[in-house]
Amino acid sequence: MADSYTFELDENVDRTPVRFKNRYGIEIAADLYVPKNATGKLATLAVSGPFGAVKEQSSGLYANEYARRGYVALAFDPSFTGESGGDVRDVASPDIYTEDFSAAVDFLGLQDIVDRERIGLQAICGLSGMALTATAADSRIKAVATSSMYDMSRSMSRGYKDSYTPEQRQKVVDYLSRQRWIDAENGTFARGSHEVPFDADGNPAPADRVLPETLPEGADPITSSFFDYYRTERGYHPRSINSNTVWTATTPMAFFAFPTVSNLDMLAPRPALLVAGADAHSRYYSEDVQALAPDNVELVIVPDADHVDLYDRKDRIPFDKLDEFFTKNLA
């Protein structure tokens, strides 16, 4: 794709690179998508995710589609990733990532074409928990939708489907704590898995890549699905962590300390729409959030779709439903 975007810009949409700072002073790089010949003040969405992806991938595709439908949409790289600022590269912070959404709202609210009372969020995969957290804490955000939600705090601190035993959780904490000494002594930040696996002896065994350079024979379906997006022409991007490298090794420490989606009682009266694939390994995250806040959280299950299908398969992503949700709640 031209300019390293993994999708084609719609002929009826203008895309402009922009920059703004969050309240920590970190510069955020973003693309602003606006319908051509737009007039007046429009409903607007800030879009980010998946975790480890960049704005030229899935979030840009969503922003492009929303702009085609008449919204102003902002796809941004979270702090420390992609083209955004932050001296340490490829480190994640649930606090700062949550702030990045509110900083995007700051920026959007200063644009002449944006109606400040009609701003929402769209998050994909691992930024979804931070988007829900931002919405619960920032009443300027009037509605939030997620696709293929991942709660990264829960994933990193408890494992897939909360599979870590108490002993394993403590081993991960010990590993991260020792790594802090190693990084301090070396004056560098080592790389390692953000979701820490264990070896045959039951010890933490972090990898040096999110995804392998080549797909091994007999790879599990989840790895194969992610590989098919991030490591192939379909979704590869040179700045994407998931395409090329791995996070800083101590990244999970903050996610142990900062549980996202813990203030869902503060989400109301702002509504949320959670979209998950029927065949997605991550489906339980959306189901559990909906169960905790059923009065203002709607769950849509997409038949015959896995987790990654909702990144870019426009025949699977229910854009009509998402559009209906935002049209109603950003009225």
ZASE-36666 format. One record per residue: x, y, z of N, C-alpha, C, O in turn. Coordinates in steps of 0.1 Angstrom, whole numbers, plus 5000, padded with zeros to 4 digits. Layout:
<atoms>
XYZXYZXYZXYZ...
</atoms>
This chain:
<atoms>
500849885000500050005000500950135000502050125005500350234994501150364994501450415008500650405017502650465009503050535022502950435034502850475045503150305031503150205042501850185049501750115059500750245044499450215050498950075045499250035034498250005053497849875050496449865044495849765042495949985040494649995034494650115025495550205025493650125016493550235006492750345012491650325018493150465011492450585015491150605006491350594994490050615012488850635004488850764996489450865001488350764984488450874976487650994981487851104976486750974990485951084995486351135009485651195016487651095013488151125026489551195024490351155016489751295032491051365033491751315046491151305056493051285044493851245056495051345058495751375049495151395070496251495073497051445086496451415096498351435085499151405097499151525107499251635103498951495120498851595130499651555142500051435143499951645151500651615163500051695174499551805172500051645186499551705198500251645210500751535209500151715222500851655234499851615244498751675246500151505251499351465263499751545275500651625274499151525286499351605298500751575305501151635314501351465300502751435304503751505295504951485297503351575285504251645276504751555265505651595258504251435263504651345252503851375240502651395240504651395229503951425216503351305210504051205208502151315206501351205200501251235185500851345181501651135177501451145162500151075158499750975163499451145149498151095145497851135131498551215125496851075126496251105113494851145115494051075121494451265109493151315110492351285097492851335086491251215098490451175086489251265086488451265096488951335075487851425074487151395061487751385051485751395061485051375048485351495039485351615044485651475027485851585017484551675016483451625017484851795015483851895014482851905026481751945025483451865038482651865050482352005055483252095053481252035060480952165066480252155079479752045082480252255087479552255100480452185110481652165108479852145121480552075132480051935132478851905133480951845131480651695130480851615142481651655151480251505143480551405153481951345150482351335138482651315161484051285159484451165168483851145179485351085163485850965170487350965171488050995161487950935183489350905184489450755184488750685191490450705176490550565173491950515176492950575172492050405184493450355186493350205189492250145191494450135188494549995189494849925176494749995166495249805176495449715187496749745195497549825191496949675205498149685214499349635206499449525202500349735204501549695196501349725181502249705173500249785177500049825163500249975161500450045171500150025149500350165146499150215138498350135133499150345137497950415130497850375116496750405110498850325109498750285095498150155093497950105082497850085104497149955104495649965107494950045101495249885116493749865118493049995123491950025118493650075132492950195136492750295125491750365124493750305116493550385104492450345095491750425089492450205093491350155085489950195091489050225083489850175104488550215110488250365108487150405105489250445111489150595110488750635095487850715093489350565086489050595072487550555069486850635062487050445074485750405072484750505079483650535073485050545091484150635098484050765090483050825089485250815085485250945078484450925065483751025061484450815059483650785047482150795050481350835042481850765062480450775067480050905073478950925077480951005073480551135077481151185090480851295094481951105097482551145109483951215107484551185097484351295116485751325117486351215126485851175136487551155122488151045129489651065130490251105121490151045142491551065145492150925149491850875159493050875141493850755144495150795149495950865143495550745161496750785167497650675172497150565175498950695172499950605178500050635193500250755197499850545202499950565216501450605220502350585212501550675231502950715235503950605235503650485237505150635231506350545231506250445219507150365218505250465210505150365199505050445186504650555186505250375175505050425162505850555160507050565163505150665155505750795154505550885165505951005165504950835176504750925188506050935196506950855194506051035205507251055213507350965225506550865226508350995233508650905244510050855242510250785233511050885251512450855249512650705248513450655240511950625257512150485257511150425247509950455248511550355238510750305227510050175231510650085238508850155227508050035228507849985242508049875246507550085250507150055264505650095265505250195259504850015273503450045274503150085288503750035298502150175290501750225303500250235303499650305295499550155311498050165311497550305315496550355310498250375324497950515328498150605316497250685313499350605310499550705299498750675287498350765280498550545284497750515273496250555275495650605265495750545287494450605290494450755288493450805282495450815293495650965291495651005276495151105272496250915268496350945253494950965247494851055238494050885252492650905246492151045250491551115242492351085263491851215267492551325260491951435257493851305257494651405250494151415236494151525230493751305230493151315216491851395217491551465207491051375227489851455229490151605230489551695224491251635238491651775239491951835225491451945221492751765217493051805203491851825195491651925188490951725195489851725186488851845190488351905181488751865202487851975207488352115203487552205204489552125198490052255193489852275178490152385173489352175171489252185157487852245154486852205159487852335144486652405141485552315135484352345137485952205130484952115123484352015133483451935130484852015146484451915156483351975165483552085170482351905168481351935178481851875191481851755193482151965201482751915214481751825221482151735229480451835219479451755226479151625219478351555223479951595208479651475200480951405197481251375186481751375208483051305207482951165213482451155224483351065206483350925211484750865209485650915203484850735213486050665212485750525205484650465207486650485196486650355191488050285193489050345189488050175200489250105203489249965198488149905197490349915195490549785189491449705198492549745201491049585201491949485208492449545221491649575230493749555222494449585235494249725240494549745252493849815232493549955237492149965242491750075247491349865241489949875245489749895260488949975264490549825268490449845282490749985286490150045295491850045280492150185283491050285278490850385284490450245267489350335262488150335271487550445274487750215277486750215286487150285299486250355305488350275303488850345315488750495313488350575322489250545301489250685298487750735298487550845303486850665292485450705292484850715306484050805308485150625314484650635328485150755336484550795345486350805332486950915339486851045332487151155338486351055320486351175312484951185306484651125296484151275311482751285307482551365294481451375289483651415289483651475275483451365265482951395254483851245268483651125259482151075261481851035272481351085250479951055251479550915248478550865252480450835242480150695239481450625235482350695230481550495237482750425234482350285228481450225232483050245217482950115211484250045211485350105210484249915212485449835211485249725202484149675199486349675196486349565187487349465191488549505194487049335193487949235197488649275210489949275211487949315220488449375232489449275239489249155240490549335244491449265253491649355265491849475264491549305277491949375289493349345292493649235298494249435289495649405289496149385304497049305307495549455313495949445327495649295332496449235338494449255329494049115333494949015325495348915332495149035313495948945305497348925310497848815312498049035313499449035317499548985332500548915335498649025340498748985354498148855358498548805369497248805350496648675353496748565343496348455345497248605331497348505320496048485313495048535316496148405302494948385293493948305301494148205307492748365301491548305308491948285323491548185329492748385329493148385343493848255347493548195358494648205338495248065340496448065349496847965354497048185352498148185361497748135375496648185380498448045381498248015395498848125404499648205399498548135417499148235425500648225425501348325426501248105425502648085424503248135411504248205411502548115400503048165387502948325387503948385382501948385393501848525393503048585401503648685397503348515412504548565420505848545413506748625414505948435405507148415397507348525386508448575384506248565380506248675371506748805378507548885372506148835389506548955397508048945400508749045399508548835405509948815408510848835396511848905396510348785384511148795372511248945368512248995364510049015369510049155365510949245375511649335371510849205387511649275397513149265395513949355396513549135392514949115389515449185377516549245376514549195367514849255354515049405356515849465349514349465366514549605369516049625374516649725370516549535382517949555386518949535374519849615373518649445365519449425353519449545345520549585340518249605342518149725334518949835340519549915334518749855354519449965361520949945360521650045358521449825361522849805361523449825347524549885345522649785336523149805323522849935317523449975306521950015323521550145317520850135304520750225296520150025302519349995290518049925294517849885306517149915285515849845287515849725279515649735267515949605285515849485278514449455272513549515277514449375262513149335256512649195261513449115265511349185261510849055265509349045264508649155262508748935265507348915263506448995273506749005285505449055268504549135276503549035283503049065294503248925277502548815284503548695286503848635276503948675298505148595301504748445301503948405309505348375292505148225292506048155302506948215308505848025304506647945313507247825306506647775296508447785310509147675303508647545310507847545319509347435305508947305310509147285325508547205332510147365330510447355345509547455353509747455365508647525347507747615354508347745357507847815366509347785349510047915352509648015340509447975329509548145343509248245332510248225321511448215323509748225309510548205297510148315286509548275276510548445289510148545279510848525266511948485265510148565255510648555242511148695237510948795244511948695226512448815221511748875210512148975203510548815207509648875197508248845201507948745208507248935197505848905199505448785190504748695194505848795177505548685168506848635161507848715160506948505158508148455151508348515137507348565131509548515133509848565120509248485109508748535099509248355111508548265102507548175110507848145122506448135104505448055112505947915112506047845102506147865124506547725126505447625122504247655123505847505117504847405114504147365126504747345137502847355125502047315136501747425146501347395158501947555142501647665151500147655156499347615148499947705168498547705173497747805166498247905160496447795165495547875157495648025161495548105152495848055174495948195178497148265172497048375166498348195173499548255167499448265152499848365146498848165146498648165131497848285127498148345117496748305135495848415131496548555132496448635123497248575143498048705145499148715134499348815128499848605131500848605121500348645108500948715100499148595104498548615091498248765089498248815078498148835100497948985099499249055100499649135090499949045111501149125113502349095105503249175103502548965101503748925095503548905080504548855073502448935074502248925060501849055054501649155061501749065041501449185034500049245038499849365037499249155043497949195047497949315058497249405057498849295068498949395078500249435083500349515093501349395077502749425081502949575081502549645071503649625091504149765091505449765098505649705108506449845092507849845098507849905112508849875119506949985115506950045129506149975139506150005151505449865135504549795144505349695153506149615147505249705166505949615175505549475172506449385171504249445169503849315167504449255154504549135153504749345144505249295132506749255133507249175125507449325142508949315141509649285154510849235153509149315165510049315177509149265189508349185188509449325201508749295213508849415222509749505220508049415233507949525242509249525251509949425251509449635258510449635269509949525279508749515282510949455285510649345293509849375306509049295310510049495311509449525324508049595321507449635331507549595309506249655306505149595315504249675319505049465317503949415325503849465339502749465345504949515345504849565359503749665361503049655371503649765352502649865354501249805353500349855359501049705345499749645343499349555355498149535357500349505363500049445376499449555385498549525393500049675385499749775394498549855391497949925399498149855378497049945373496049865366496049845354495049815373493949735367493049825359492349915365492849805346491949885338490549825340490349715346489549895335488149855335487649825350486749745352488349885360487949855373486949955378486349945389486650065371485650165375484450165365483950275361483950055361482850045352481650105357480750155350481550115371480350175377480250325373479250395374481450385369481550525365481250545351481250665346481050445343480850455329479450515326479350605317478450475333477150525331477150675334477850715344476350755327475350715317475850705303475050685294477150705302477750695288477650545284478050455291477250525271477050385267478250325260479150405255478350195260479450125254478850015245477849955248479549995234479149885225480449805223481449855218480349675227481449585225481249485214480149415214482149475205481949385193483049275195484249305196482649145194483549035195483148935184482048915181484148865179483948755170483448625177483948605188482548555171482048435178483148335180483048255190484148335171485248235172486448295178487548235178486348415184487548485189488048425203487148395212489348395204489848355217489648455228489748425240489448585224489348695234487848725237487648815245486948655232485548685234485148705248484348785251485748625257485348635271485648765278484948805287486548845273486848975279485549065277485149135286485049065265483849145262482649095270481849175275482448965270481348905277481448945292480348975298482648935298482748965312482449115315481849145325482949205307482649345309481149375307480549445315480549315297479049335295478249285308477249345312478749175313478049115325478149205337477249205346479249275338479449365350478649495348478349555358478349535336477649665334476549645323476549705313475549555326474649525315473649635311473149635300473449735320472449835317472949935306472149995299474249955305474750055295475849995286476450075279476049865287477049805278476349705269475749605274476349725256475749625247476849545241477949585237476549415239477549315233476949265220475849225219477749275210477449225196478449115193479649135193477948995190478848875186478648855171477548845166479848865165479848855150480048705146481048645149479048645139479248505135480348485126480748575118480948365127482048325117483148425117483748465106483548485128484648575129485548545141485048515152486848545138487848535149488348665154487848775149489248675163489748795169490348885159489949005158491148835150491848925140490948965129491249065122489948885126489048925115488549065117488249145107488349105129487749245132488749355132488449465134490049315128491049425125490849485112490949605111490449405102490449465088489549395078489449445067488849295082487849225073486549305073485649285081486449395063485349485063484049415060482949465063484049295055482849215054482449145067481349095068483349155077482949095090482749205101481949195110483449315100483349425109481949485108481549535097481149495118479749545117479749695117479149755126480249755106480349905106478949965106478750075112477949905100476549955101476049965115475450065119476349865123475949865137476649965145476050035153477949975142478750075149478350215146478250305154478050235133477550365128476250405135476050515140475350305136474050325142474250365157473550455162475150295164475450325178475950465180475450535188476850505172477450645174476450745169476350855175475650725158474650815154473650845165473350965167473250745172472250755182472850825194472250915200474150795198474650835211475550955210475951015220475851005198476551125195475551225189475951315181474251205191473251295185473351435191472551525187
</atoms>
